[in-house]
């Protein structure tokens, strides 16, 4: 074998190794992308669920019901209203 054949063989081996390394890097990046997209979908579902819960918890009827039952609050009654007069 002459010198040019050995140089070409070494260059071929380096190219093959760089191709394998590039493919491996591509696969690992693709897996990371898939994981990130899965996490994004999960977070979006959590966000929608939390928005739904917030809407339900902030409904006026629910707030009024809790105020009456748990806090024993009553509607405003003019007969029970006390006015404070400042001199």
C-alpha positions as CSV (number, residue, x, y, z in Angstrom):
1,X,0.0,0.0,0.0
2,X,1.2,3.4,-0.8
3,X,1.1,6.4,1.4
4,X,-2.0,8.1,-0.4
5,X,-4.0,4.9,0.1
6,X,-3.3,4.9,3.9
7,X,-4.2,8.7,4.1
8,X,-7.5,8.1,2.2
9,X,-8.3,5.1,4.5
10,X,-7.7,7.3,7.6
11,X,-9.9,10.1,6.2
12,X,-12.6,7.5,5.4
13,X,-12.5,6.2,8.9
14,X,-12.7,9.7,10.4
15,X,-15.7,10.5,8.1
16,X,-17.4,7.3,9.2
17,X,-16.8,8.1,12.9
18,X,-18.1,11.6,12.5
19,X,-21.2,10.3,10.7
20,X,-21.9,7.9,13.6
21,X,-21.4,10.7,16.1
22,X,-23.7,13.0,14.2
23,X,-26.4,10.4,14.0
24,X,-26.1,9.7,17.8
25,X,-26.4,13.4,18.5
26,X,-29.4,13.7,16.3
27,X,-31.1,10.8,18.1
28,X,-30.4,12.2,21.5
29,X,-31.7,15.7,20.5
30,X,-34.9,14.1,19.0
31,X,-35.5,12.2,22.2
32,X,-35.0,15.5,24.2
33,X,-37.4,17.3,21.9
34,X,-40.1,14.5,22.3
35,X,-39.7,14.8,26.1
36,X,-40.1,18.5,26.0
37,X,-43.2,18.3,23.8
38,X,-44.7,15.8,26.2
39,X,-44.0,18.0,29.1
40,X,-45.5,21.0,27.3
41,X,-48.7,19.0,26.6
42,X,-48.9,18.0,30.3
43,X,-48.4,21.5,31.4
44,X,-51.0,22.8,29.0
45,X,-53.5,20.3,30.4
46,X,-52.7,21.3,34.0
47,X,-53.1,25.0,33.0
48,X,-56.5,24.4,31.5
49,X,-57.6,22.4,34.5
50,X,-56.5,25.1,36.9
51,X,-58.3,27.8,34.8
52,X,-61.5,25.7,35.0
53,X,-61.1,25.3,38.8
54,X,-60.5,29.0,39.2
55,X,-63.7,29.9,37.2
56,X,-65.7,27.5,39.3
57,X,-64.3,28.7,42.6
58,X,-64.9,32.4,41.8
59,X,-68.5,32.1,40.8
60,X,-70.7,34.5,42.7
61,X,-73.3,31.9,43.7
62,X,-70.6,29.7,45.3
63,X,-69.1,32.7,47.2
64,X,-72.6,33.6,48.4
65,X,-73.3,30.1,49.5
66,X,-70.1,29.8,51.5
67,X,-70.7,33.2,53.1
68,X,-74.1,32.1,54.3
69,X,-73.3,28.6,55.4
70,X,-69.8,28.7,56.7
71,X,-69.5,32.3,57.8
72,X,-73.1,32.7,58.9
73,X,-73.4,36.0,57.0
74,X,-76.8,37.5,56.0
75,X,-78.0,39.9,53.4
76,X,-78.2,43.5,54.2
77,X,-81.3,44.4,56.2
78,X,-82.2,48.1,56.6
79,X,-83.8,47.4,60.0
80,X,-80.5,46.0,61.4
81,X,-78.3,48.8,59.8
82,X,-76.6,51.0,62.3
83,X,-75.4,54.4,61.3
84,X,-72.5,56.1,63.0
85,X,-72.8,59.9,63.3
86,X,-69.6,61.8,63.7
87,X,-69.9,65.3,65.4
